[in-house]
Amino acid sequence: MIDKQSPIPIYHQLEEQIKSKIENGEYKPGDALPSEREYAEQLNISRMTVRQAITNLVNERYLHRIKGKGTFITEQKLEQNLNGLTSFTEDMKARGMEPGNKLINFEIIPANQSLAEQLHIPEHAPIYEIKRIRLAENIPMALERTYISANLIKGMTDDIVQNSLYQYIESELGLKIGKASQIFEATIANEEEIEYLEIPEHSPVLFMKRTTQLENGTTFEVVKSSYRADRYKFMLDLER
């Protein structure tokens, strides 16, 4: 209901009502929103007020317009907090979502010069190359390419890489993961990302490169991940 006596603007009340229905699942991603006329007649408010509320929600990416068809509920992005060092599996479980992996490739290869320098190992030393699609509720979220020193992290198998690598490293090998450095950039999806992430051509992706160290300062991992920009966002708390 709209309270016309409230000091809160009517358009803002309507915004909050629509947000609430999205967040409680009454409005689901892909659902068509009632028309401006329907809202105006139902709530006995002006169409201009309805239009302002809907435009604000489009700008906040709760809604999106399709020309000639109407306004629709937008799929809400997963938010990853960058303040802690966690794995994708841990992130999804913390949200109550079912994580998953689709393994594309897992093999031991000789490190090229670039990876050898990043992992601080001799060139041509053995490394694991792991390529997998990271899933949340069976939806592709990221294409991940991981390179790990095979002389440092031993005993990895197909079964292990299908689950959480960090859990294996800490629980099974007894090694403590310390810190990581990450670089982010926005790019346009290449052919491989389009195929594996099931996205249209020219879609934006969030590219992340992570270099991870054990607690003793030894670098053990280089990860290159391409996240779907339409389903993922990153959050970082900053203090002065």
N, C-alpha and C positions, 0 to 999 in steps of 0.2 A: 504494500500500500504506500501511497504517496501522502505525506503530511504537508499540506499547503501552508500550515501555520508555523512550520518549523523554520528556524533561521538558516538551516542548511538548504542551499539552492536545490530546486526540484531536479535539475539535470544531474546533479551530483547524487541525489537519492536514487535516481534511476540507474546511474552507473553502478552504484554499490549493490543494487538489487540484481543486476545482470551478472556482476562479478560473483556474487554469492551463489547464483544458480550454476555458474560455470564450475566453481570450486567444490560444490557439493555433488556435482555430477548430474544435476537435472538437465543442464545444457551440456551436450557432449561434443567433442571435436568433430567438425564436419557438419553439425546440425545447422540448419538455416534459422536465423533469428527472425522473430515476427517483424513485420514491416513497420515503418514509422507510423503509418495510418492506424494499424492495429494497436500499437502502444498508445497513440494519442487518444483513440476512442475508448480503450479499456481503462486508461488512467485519468481521462478527462483533462488532458494537458495539451499544449500546442505541439504541432509537428516540429516546429523550430527547436523547442526544448528537447524533444526526442532526438532530433538530428545532432544537437550539440553533445548529448550523452554518448550516442553511438560513435560520433567522430572522435571523441576523446578516447573511447575504448579501442578504436582502430589504431589510433596513434600509440596507445600503450600495448598494442599487439594482442589484445584479448580477442579481437574480432578482425576479420578481413573482408573486403568487398570484392565481388566478382562481377564485372560489368555485364549488365543484362540479366543477371541471375539473382542478385541480392547480397545480403550480409551473412557471414557464416562464422561459427565459433572456430577459433584458431587452436591448433594443437599447442599446448603449453610446453615450453622448453624445460628440459632437465637442467638443474642448476648445480654445478660442481663448485664447492668451496675450495679455494686454492690456499687456504691458510694451513692446511695439514697435508701430510704425505700419505695418501691412501691409494689403493688400487681401484680400478673400475668395479671389480666385484664387490669390494667393501662399500663403495659409494652406493651401488644399486641396493644392496641388502639394507643399508642404513635408511633408505627411502621406502623400504618394504616392497621393493620391486624384485622380480626374478631376473638375475643376471644370466647371460649365456654367451657362449663363444661358438663361432663356426670356424674351425681350423682350415686354413687354405694351404699352408705350407709349414713344415717343420723339418729342419735338417741342420747338419753341421757343415759349415763352410769355412774356408780360410779368410781371415780378416783382410780387407783391402787397406790401403794406406790411411784413408780417412777414418774408418772405424777403429783401426789399430791405435791411431793417435788419440781418439776420443776415449777409448777404453784403457789406454796406457798399457798396451800389450804389444809384443813384437808383431810386425807385419806377417801375415800368413798364419798366425796362431789360430787355433780352432775356436770358432764362435757358433753359438746357436743362432739360427735365423728363424724367427717365428712370425708368420703372417696370419692374422685372424680378424674376423669381424666381431666386434663387441655388440652384444644384443641386450636390450632391456624389454622384457615382456615379448620376446621374439621379434622385436623391431630393430633393424640395423641402426646403430648409433655412431659407430666409428670403425674405420679401417686402421688397424694397428700393426706396425712392423717393429718387432723387438729384436735387439741384438745383445747377446749375453756371452760373457767370457766362459767358454766350456771348461777351462782349466780351473776356474774359480767356483763356478756353480755346477756341481757334478750331479749326474744321475737323472737328468731331466728326460721325461718320456712324453709321448702323445697324451696320455691320461693326465699328466701333471699340467701341461700347458692348456688343457681344456678347462682348467679351474683357475684358482688364484696363485700366480707365481709368487707373490709376496708371502702368502701363507706357507707355501712350500719352503721358501728360503729361510723364513724365521722359525717355523714350527718343526720342520723335518731336518734342516741342515744346522739349525741353532745359530744362524748368523743374524745380526741385528742391522736392519736398514736404518741409515742415518739421515741423509738429506738428499735433495735433488735440486737441480737448476732447470728452469723451463723457459722456453721461448715460444711465443705465439705470433701467428700472423694470419691474416685473412687471404684466401686464395680462391681461384675458380677451380672446380672439380675437374680432374683429368679423366681419361677414359676408364682407368681402373677404379677410381672412386665412384664414378657414375654407375658402373656395373655392380660393384659390391655393396654400395650404400643404397642402391635402388632410388636414385635421384635423377631429375631431368638434366639435360645438357646445360652448361653454363651456370649450374647451381653454385652458390658460395659454400665453402667449407672453412672450418677453423683448423688450421694446421698447428700442431703442438710437437715440439721436440723436447724430450726430457732426458737428462743425464743423471743417473742415480748412483749414490755412493753408500757403501756400508758405513757403520758407525766408526770404523777405524780409518775412514777416508779413502778406501779402495773403491774405484769406480767399477761397477759390475754390469751396468746396463745402459743402453741407448735405445730410446723408444721414439718412434716417429708415428704420430697418430693424426688422422684426418677425421674430424668430427662434423656431423651434419649441422650446418648453421641454422637449419629450420627446427631442430629438435634439442639443441644443446646451447648452454651459455655458462660462463664462468663468473664467479664472484670472489672478490678479494676485499677484506677489511683492512683499512689503512689507518694508522694513528700518527699524529704529529707529536 
